Amino acid sequence: MISVIVAGAAAILSREIQASVRSFTFNREEPQMAYSIDLSGRVALVTGASGGLGAQFAKTLSRAGAAVVLASRKLDKLKELRAQIEADGGHAHVVSLDVMDHASIKAGVAHAETEVGPIDILVNNSGVSTTQRLQDVAEEDYDFIFNTNVKGAFFVAQEVGKRMLARARGAPSGTYGGRIINIASMAGLRVLPQIGVYCMSKAAVVQMTRSMALEWGKFGINVNAICPGYIDTEINHHHWETEQGKKLVQMLPRKRIGKPEDLDALLVMLASRESHFVNGAVIAADDGFAT
């Protein structure tokens, strides 16, 4: 359960994660309103869950009460994450899913729903990049990025979306039809050097999000995108200690990089019933970098 305290339209200033009760408490002096976000009974599928942001997303949704399905090609990593979530009192399941293989996507989603039940929340997180100037991009580099970040993301969302649509048709107006959260990037909003193809792919995810929101919103399926900025994960942690990494940090608006948990509150809000009026939103979580 997520307990949220809001004072007017002010931003939430502090956060305390109470893992023992699988809840988050957001505090501000002199609250005017309080409500809870509880994902108990929901099933969340997280792709790219074997590390980085995906692993954090899975743990966050579990602490909020959801049963999480961990999807990736790296089953050993997923099993380690499952053990961590279960040790924390959560419920997690592992499925093999390769977003570059359409048959694997269909089989993975079907397996997830057979094992756990209908998917209520999709965190469409798989993504890759290369660092090179545009004149040096080979066809295989281009295909690697677009097949993962765009084609793979589209067909994962489509497979889950079709199942959500089948359940939503005929349901009463206002029914929670599902939540799809596409993980784009601030690079989809602001072009950066030497990762041009990655920027192009994430811009496509932004438009994909808006298209899905337009077509599926009337069925109670909300589709939104998070555009993270520079986040310190185990994948890039060493980079921030290099000279190039330190120079990059000095170019950022507040000369700092984010942590995976900085996206927790936004993720849970978008996954919840309380986000019913938020559809087609593309939200930059980048400390102001793409502004």
C-alpha positions as CSV (number, residue, x, y, z in Angstrom):
1,M,0.0,0.0,0.0
2,I,1.2,3.5,-0.8
3,S,0.1,6.2,1.7
4,V,0.3,9.7,0.1
5,I,-0.2,13.0,1.8
6,V,-0.7,16.1,-0.4
7,A,-0.7,19.7,0.6
8,G,-2.4,21.8,-2.0
9,A,-0.6,21.5,-5.3
10,A,2.8,21.4,-3.7
11,A,5.4,18.8,-4.6
12,I,6.0,15.9,-2.3
13,L,9.2,16.8,-0.4
14,S,10.2,13.7,1.4
15,R,9.7,10.0,1.3
16,E,10.1,7.2,3.7
17,I,9.9,3.6,2.5
18,Q,8.5,1.2,5.0
19,A,9.4,-2.1,3.6
20,S,8.2,-4.1,6.6
21,V,4.6,-3.3,5.6
22,R,5.3,-3.1,1.9
23,S,4.3,0.6,1.9
24,F,5.7,4.0,1.0
25,T,4.8,7.0,3.1
26,F,5.2,10.5,1.7
27,N,5.2,13.3,4.3
28,R,4.7,17.0,4.3
29,E,3.9,19.4,7.2
30,E,0.3,20.4,7.7
31,P,-1.3,17.9,5.2
32,Q,-4.7,18.9,3.8
33,M,-5.5,15.5,2.3
34,A,-4.3,11.9,2.6
35,Y,-5.1,8.8,0.6
36,S,-3.5,5.4,-0.1
37,I,-2.4,3.7,-3.2
38,D,-2.5,-0.1,-2.9
39,L,-1.6,-2.4,-5.7
40,S,-2.6,-5.6,-3.8
41,G,-4.4,-8.0,-6.1
42,R,-2.7,-6.5,-9.2
43,V,-0.4,-8.5,-11.5
44,A,2.6,-6.5,-13.0
45,L,4.8,-7.7,-15.8
46,V,8.2,-6.0,-15.9
47,T,10.4,-6.6,-19.0
48,G,14.2,-6.1,-18.7
49,A,13.9,-7.0,-15.1
50,S,17.3,-8.7,-14.7
51,G,19.0,-5.5,-13.6
52,G,19.2,-1.7,-13.6
53,L,15.9,0.1,-13.6
54,G,13.9,-3.0,-14.4
55,A,14.9,-4.7,-11.1
56,Q,14.1,-1.6,-9.1
57,F,10.7,-1.2,-10.8
58,A,9.9,-4.8,-9.9
59,K,10.9,-4.4,-6.3
60,T,8.9,-1.1,-6.0
61,L,5.7,-2.6,-7.4
62,S,6.1,-5.6,-5.1
63,R,6.5,-3.4,-2.1
64,A,3.3,-1.6,-3.2
65,G,1.5,-5.0,-3.0
66,A,1.5,-6.2,-6.6
67,A,2.4,-9.7,-7.7
68,V,5.3,-9.2,-10.1
69,V,6.3,-11.2,-13.1
70,L,10.0,-10.8,-13.9
71,A,10.8,-11.1,-17.6
72,S,14.2,-11.3,-19.4
73,R,16.5,-13.7,-21.2
74,K,18.8,-13.8,-18.1
75,L,17.0,-16.3,-16.0
76,D,19.8,-16.6,-13.3
77,K,19.5,-12.9,-12.6
78,L,15.7,-13.1,-12.5
79,K,15.9,-15.9,-10.0
80,E,18.2,-13.9,-7.8
81,L,15.8,-11.0,-7.9
82,R,12.8,-13.3,-7.2
83,A,14.6,-14.5,-4.0
84,Q,15.2,-10.9,-2.9
85,I,11.5,-10.0,-3.4
86,E,10.3,-13.1,-1.7
87,A,12.6,-12.4,1.3
88,D,11.0,-9.0,1.5
89,G,7.6,-10.6,1.8
90,G,6.6,-10.1,-1.9
91,H,5.3,-12.5,-4.6
92,A,7.4,-12.8,-7.8
93,H,7.5,-15.2,-10.7
94,V,10.0,-15.7,-13.5
95,V,9.4,-16.0,-17.2
96,S,11.8,-16.2,-20.1
97,L,11.1,-13.5,-22.7
98,D,13.2,-12.2,-25.5
99,V,11.8,-8.9,-26.9
100,M,13.6,-9.5,-30.2
101,D,11.7,-12.7,-30.8
102,H,8.0,-12.4,-31.5
103,A,7.3,-16.0,-30.6
104,S,9.1,-15.6,-27.3
105,I,7.0,-12.5,-26.5
106,K,3.7,-14.4,-27.1
107,A,4.9,-17.4,-25.2
108,G,6.2,-15.3,-22.3
109,V,3.0,-13.3,-21.8
110,A,0.9,-16.4,-22.1
111,H,3.0,-18.2,-19.5
112,A,2.8,-15.2,-17.2
113,E,-1.0,-15.1,-17.3
114,T,-1.2,-18.9,-16.9
115,E,1.0,-18.9,-13.8
116,V,-0.2,-15.7,-12.1
117,G,-3.4,-14.4,-13.7
118,P,-4.3,-11.6,-16.0
119,I,-1.7,-8.8,-16.4
120,D,-3.0,-5.5,-15.0
121,I,0.3,-3.5,-15.3
122,L,3.0,-3.7,-17.9
123,V,6.3,-1.9,-17.4
124,N,7.8,-2.0,-20.9
125,N,11.4,-1.5,-19.9
126,S,13.7,-3.4,-22.2
127,G,16.2,-1.2,-24.0
128,V,19.7,-1.1,-25.4
129,S,22.1,1.5,-26.9
130,T,25.5,1.9,-28.6
131,T,27.9,4.9,-28.5
132,Q,29.0,5.9,-31.9
133,R,28.7,8.8,-34.4
134,L,26.0,8.5,-37.0
135,Q,28.5,8.0,-39.9
136,D,29.8,4.9,-38.1
137,V,26.5,3.2,-37.5
138,A,26.4,-0.1,-39.3
139,E,23.1,-1.8,-40.3
140,E,23.5,-4.4,-37.5
141,D,23.9,-1.6,-34.9
142,Y,20.7,0.1,-36.2
143,D,18.8,-3.1,-36.2
144,F,20.0,-4.1,-32.7
145,I,18.7,-0.8,-31.2
146,F,15.4,-0.5,-33.2
147,N,14.5,-4.2,-32.9
148,T,14.8,-4.0,-29.1
149,N,13.7,-0.5,-28.3
150,V,10.9,0.0,-30.8
151,K,9.8,-3.3,-32.4
152,G,10.3,-5.3,-29.3
153,A,8.6,-2.7,-27.1
154,F,5.7,-2.4,-29.5
155,F,4.9,-6.1,-29.7
156,V,5.2,-6.6,-26.0
157,A,2.7,-3.8,-25.4
158,Q,0.5,-5.2,-28.2
159,E,0.4,-8.7,-26.8
160,V,-0.5,-7.4,-23.3
161,G,-2.8,-4.8,-24.7
162,K,-4.8,-7.3,-26.8
163,R,-5.5,-9.3,-23.6
164,M,-6.4,-6.2,-21.7
165,L,-8.8,-5.2,-24.5
166,A,-10.5,-8.6,-24.5
167,R,-11.2,-8.2,-20.8
168,A,-12.2,-4.6,-21.0
169,R,-14.7,-4.8,-23.9
170,G,-18.2,-4.8,-22.4
171,A,-17.0,-3.8,-19.0
172,P,-18.8,-0.8,-17.3
173,S,-17.4,2.6,-18.0
174,G,-14.7,3.7,-15.7
175,T,-13.4,0.1,-15.2
176,Y,-9.7,-0.2,-14.5
177,G,-8.7,-1.7,-17.8
178,G,-5.0,-1.8,-17.2
179,R,-1.9,0.3,-17.1
180,I,1.0,0.3,-19.6
181,I,4.1,2.2,-18.7
182,N,6.6,2.5,-21.5
183,I,10.1,3.4,-20.4
184,A,11.4,5.9,-22.9
185,S,14.2,8.4,-22.2
186,M,15.0,12.0,-22.0
187,A,17.1,11.2,-25.1
188,G,13.7,10.8,-26.8
189,L,13.0,14.5,-26.0
190,R,16.5,16.0,-26.4
191,V,19.0,14.9,-29.0
192,L,22.4,13.9,-27.6
193,P,25.7,13.3,-29.5
194,Q,27.0,9.9,-30.3
195,I,23.8,8.1,-29.4
196,G,21.7,9.4,-32.3
197,V,20.1,6.1,-33.2
198,Y,19.1,5.6,-29.5
199,C,17.5,9.0,-29.4
200,M,15.6,8.2,-32.6
201,S,14.3,4.9,-31.1
202,K,13.2,6.5,-27.8
203,A,11.4,9.3,-29.7
204,A,9.5,6.5,-31.5
205,V,8.6,5.1,-28.1
206,V,7.1,8.5,-27.1
207,Q,4.9,8.5,-30.2
208,M,4.0,4.9,-29.7
209,T,2.8,5.7,-26.2
210,R,0.6,8.5,-27.5
211,S,-0.8,6.3,-30.2
212,M,-1.7,3.5,-27.8
213,A,-3.2,6.0,-25.4
214,L,-5.4,7.4,-28.1
215,E,-6.7,4.0,-29.3
216,W,-6.9,2.1,-26.0
217,G,-7.9,4.8,-23.5
218,K,-11.6,4.5,-24.2
219,F,-11.4,0.9,-22.8
220,G,-9.9,2.1,-19.5
221,I,-6.3,1.2,-20.5
222,N,-4.0,4.0,-19.7
223,V,-0.7,4.2,-21.5
224,N,2.0,6.6,-20.3
225,A,5.7,7.0,-20.7
226,I,8.5,7.8,-18.2
227,C,11.5,9.5,-19.7
228,P,14.4,9.0,-17.2
229,G,17.4,11.2,-17.2
230,Y,20.9,10.0,-16.2
231,I,20.4,7.4,-13.5
232,D,23.2,5.6,-11.6
233,T,22.8,1.8,-11.9
234,E,25.2,-1.1,-11.7
235,I,25.4,-1.0,-15.5
236,N,26.9,2.5,-15.7
237,H,28.1,3.1,-12.2
238,H,31.8,3.0,-13.1
239,H,31.3,5.7,-15.8
240,W,30.5,8.4,-13.2
241,E,33.9,8.0,-11.7
242,T,35.7,8.6,-15.0
243,E,36.9,12.0,-16.2
244,Q,34.3,12.0,-19.0
245,G,31.5,11.0,-16.5
246,K,32.5,13.8,-14.1
247,K,32.4,16.3,-16.9
248,L,29.0,15.2,-17.9
249,V,27.7,15.6,-14.3
250,Q,29.0,19.2,-14.3
251,M,26.8,19.9,-17.4
252,L,23.6,18.8,-15.7
253,P,21.2,21.4,-14.3
254,R,21.8,20.5,-10.7
255,K,25.1,18.7,-11.2
256,R,23.9,15.4,-10.0
257,I,22.6,12.1,-11.3
258,G,19.6,10.2,-10.2
259,K,19.1,7.0,-8.3
260,P,16.8,4.2,-9.5
261,E,14.5,4.8,-6.4
262,D,14.0,8.4,-7.6
263,L,11.4,7.0,-10.0
264,D,9.5,5.0,-7.4
265,A,6.7,7.4,-6.7
266,L,6.0,8.2,-10.3
267,L,6.0,4.5,-11.3
268,V,3.5,3.6,-8.6
269,M,1.2,6.5,-9.3
270,L,1.0,5.6,-13.0
271,A,0.4,1.9,-12.2
272,S,-2.5,2.7,-9.8
273,R,-6.2,3.2,-10.2
274,E,-5.7,6.7,-8.9
275,S,-4.0,7.7,-12.2
276,H,-7.2,7.1,-14.2
277,F,-7.1,10.7,-15.5
278,V,-3.5,10.4,-16.7
279,N,-3.4,9.0,-20.2
280,G,-0.9,9.6,-23.0
281,A,1.4,11.5,-20.7
282,V,5.1,11.7,-21.5
283,I,6.8,12.5,-18.2
284,A,10.4,13.6,-18.0
285,A,12.1,12.4,-14.8
286,D,15.5,13.9,-15.5
287,D,16.1,16.7,-13.0
288,G,15.3,19.3,-15.6
289,F,17.8,18.2,-18.2
290,A,15.5,18.1,-21.2
291,T,13.7,21.3,-20.3
